[in-house]
């Protein structure tokens, strides 16, 4: 028991010594360039990549705010509701897999999914996406320049995904109060937040939420850090319908993947409510109580919850200003006729 307590105590020290966010990992097959990032930004804000011209990537992952949409579940074309919360796109470049169930191994792969998802952007096919893009001369010119193409027919969905992913890799929020504290500014964290920093190690939270991204560390791109949720049944299981969604099992069909989820980051968690895969918990303090009970079997005292919430608030970083792009015009015709 003494050894176990000692190891838990070390967790708080590990959190404190992990330092700042590292350089964003960039795959060799998709190098960054200013032109590619700008093209990706345009595509990210482009509603004409949805079947009826109403939904863009930014609709559910609003980079003008917290990178999500503040809803319990995402809403796509014709007001269709999904079954999971839209995760924030800020710092998603540090996720080693994407989506709640980790079914996409990269930002590039993730970028393709919503385009043809019938509940999200609902394009009938990936080729339909390309057909739209090829009708806009400015996009064609940009794709040809960025990817060294000779003909517009050479534009593929992989080019679209690479451009969007390049832009998303610029969406990083560093310089949080916690980061400044790690750098040596002892006044950056309140006394409550410092107690919370110690508590997340002692309670056991950092067994999953570790590393500078607070989502696990040591995992290569494409290798997800998953955890069962809920791990322990409690009054919260039914109250928040935590087992209604089978999680990663829906993708793999493996029994061992039932209720397995990618461990989400703690960075900016204070501003990305509601919480959990189904957006069922509206407040951060309640989310802390739910996690302590369902994952660690602990009932935290009010003061403990307050201190942990204070620490989590210290992980809100500086959001780089975003300027909305000017999108190409379609002259004399529309790309999105009524379906």
N, C-alpha and C positions, 0 to 999 in steps of 0.2 A: 504493500500500500504506500509506503514511504517513497519507493522508487517511482510508482505511478504519479504521485503528487509532484515529485521532483521534475519528471518529464513534462507534465502539464505546465509547470512554472517556466520551464525552458521555452515553451511555445511563445509566450509573450515576448521573450527576448528575441526569438527568431523573427517575429513580426517587426520588431523595432529595428533590427539590423539588416532587413532585406533591401532597404534603400529605395531608390526611385525607379520609375518605369524605365525599362531598357529601350534601346532603339527598336522601332517597329520592324518585325521580321518581314522581309520582302522576298518572294520567291524568284529564283533566277529566271524562270520563264515569263515573268511579268515585271520587268524593271520599271521603275518610276520615271516619269518625265513631267514637266509642267504642262505640256500639251495634252498628255494622256489624262492627267488629273483634271484638267479643265473640261475635257470631253466627258469624263466620268461624272463630273458634277452636273453637267447639263442633262445627262441621261438619268441621273438620280432624281432630278426635279421634273422630269418629263412625263406628264400625265398621258400623253398620246401613246405611251407604251402599254397602256391598259386598253381593254377592248372598247370601252365607251369614252375614253379620254378624261376620266375623272380621278384616277388614282395613280400616284407616283410612288416611288420608294419613300419619298419624304412624307407622304400621307400618314404612314404608320411609324416612321422613324424620323421624326421631325428634328433636323439638325439646327433649326432656329431656336430650339428649346432643349429638352433633355434627351433627344435622340430616340424617344419612344412617342406614344400618343396619349398616355394617361388613361387609357381605357382598360377594362378588365380583359377584353380580348380584342384582337384586331378587327377592323371593319373594311371590307373590300368593295368592289363594284356593286351597284344596286343595293347598297346597305347591308350586304351579306356579312354575317358575323362568323368569325373563325372560332376555334375552340381553345386557343392559347393566347396569352398576353404577348404583345409585341416587345421583344427585348430591345434595350437601347443599342444604338449603333456606335455611340461614343466608346472608344477603346475596344471595339470588337475586333480590331486587328490583333489583339493579344490573345483572343480565344483560339485554342488549338483545334477546336471544331465549332461549327455554327449550328444554330437552331437549338431549342430547348432539349431536343433528343439527340443532338450531335450528328444528325444524318448527313450534313455537308462537311467535308473535310477542309474546306477553304472558303475564303470570302468570294472567290471566283465562282465556286460551285453554288454557294448560297445565293448569289445574285441572280442566278437563272431561275430558281424555284418559284418565286412569287409571280413572275411574268406569265406563266401558263397555269398557275393554280386557279381553279375555277371559282374559288371564293375570294381570291385576292385581286389580281389584275386581269385574269381570265382571258388572256389571248389564246386563240385556238391552237397555236403551235409556235414553236420557236422561229420557224420560217416566217410566220405572220409578223413577228416582231421585226425581223430583218426587212421584210417587204415595206413596212411603214418607214423605217429609217432610210431605206434606199430612195424614197420619194422626196426626201429633203436634201437639196444640194449641199447645204452647209454641213450637214452631218456626213454626207458622202465625202466631201473634201477633207473634213477633219479625220475621219477614219483612214482615208488613204495616206494622209500625212503621218499620223501617229503610228500606224502599223505597216507603213511602206507597201501599200497595196497599189496595184495599177488599175484595177477595175472595181466598180462598185459591187459587182457580183461576187467579189472575193470577201466581202464583209460577212462575218459569221457571228453566231451567238456567243462564241468564245471571245471574240473581240469586244462585244458589248460587256460581257462579264468582267473581262480584264480591266476595262476602262472604269467601270463602277467600283471595282475592288481597289483600284489605285486611288480613287478619290476617298474611299472609306478609310484607307490607311493613313490619311492625314487627320482623321478625326480623333485626336488624342487630347485628354485633359490631364495635364500634370499640375504641379505647383499647388497642390492641396495643402491645407494646414498641416496634415500629417507629413507630407513631403518636406515642408519647411521645418517641421519638428525634427525629422530624421537628419536634415542638413545641419541642425544645431541650434535652431531658434526655439529655445525652451518655452517661450511665451506663445508659440503658435497653437499649442493645445491647452485647453482649460484643465483645471484640476480634475474635473469630472471626466473629460475625454481621456486623460492620462490613466485614470482608474479603469476606464473602459478598455483601453489598450491592454492593460494587464489582465483584466477579466476575460477577454476573449481567448487568451491563452490558457488561463487557469480553468475555465469552464470546459474548454475543449473545442471551441469553434474553429480554431486555426488548424485542426487536423484535416479540414477540407479547404477552408478559405485561407490558403497560404500563398506565399510568393508576393512579389510587388504588385501583381494584378489582383491579389486576394481571391484567386479562383483555382488554386493548385499550381504547383511548379514542377519543372523537370519533364514536362510532357512535350513531345515533338508535335509539329503541325500535323494534323490528321489523327492524332492520338488523343482521345478525349479523357477528361477527368470526370468520371461519373460517380454518383452516389444515389442510393435508394432514398426516396422521399415519398411518404413518411417511413421512417425506419421503425418507429415505435408507435403503435396505435394509442390514441388518446381521445379526449373529448373534441379535439380540434379536427380529427380525421373526418368525422361526419359533418361537423359544423361548416367546414370550408371545402367539403367534397374533394379531399386531397387524393383519394384513390379512384376517382371516377375515370381519370385518364391513365392509361397503362404506360405512358411514357415511351421509352426507347423500344419497348416490346412491339409497339405498333409498326416500327420500321424493320426490326430484325426478326420478329416472331420467335425469339428465344425466351424461354421461361425465365431465365436468370436476368433478363432485361426488363421484367415487369417493374414499373414504378421507378426505373432508373432515369436520372436526369443529369444533364451537364451541370456542373457546379458553376453558378453564376458569379460574376465579379461583385465585390463590395464597393468598388469605386463608383461614386455618384449615386449610391443606393438611396441616399436620403431624398434625392430629387426625382426618383424614378418609380414612385408608387403608381398603381397598386402592386402587390407583391405575389410572388410564386407563379408557376406556369399557367395558372388559371385566373390570375389577377383577383383572387378571392379575398385577400386581406388588404384593407385600405390604409392602414397606418404602420409606420415602422416599429413602434413600440410593440404592437401586437405581433408583428412578424418575428421579432426577437423572442417573444414568449413562445410562439408556435415552434420555432426552430429549437429552442432549448428543450421543450417537452418532447417533440417528435423525434429529434435526432440524438439527444443526450439524456433524455429521461429526467430532466431537471425542472423544477418550478423555481424560477428566479424571483428574488425579492424586488419590490418596486424600485429601490435605489439601484440595484444591480442593472435593471433594465434601463433606467435613466442614464447610467454611466456608459453602458454599451451603446446606446443611441447617440450619446454625445460623441463617442469615438467614431461611430459610423458617419456622423455628420461631418467629421473632420476629413473624410475621404472625398468630399466634393471638390473637384479640381476647377481650374480656370478653363472656361470654354472659349476657344478661339472664335473670333467674330466670323460670321458667314455672310457673304453677299450673294443674294440669289442671282443666278445666271440669266442672261437674255437667251431665249430659246429660238431656234430657227423658225421662220415663218413659212406657211404653205400659201403660195400666191395663187388665188383663183380656184382653189379646191379645198376640201376638208379631208383630213385623214381619219376622222372618227364619225362616220355617218351613224344615224340611229340604227341600232341593231334590230 
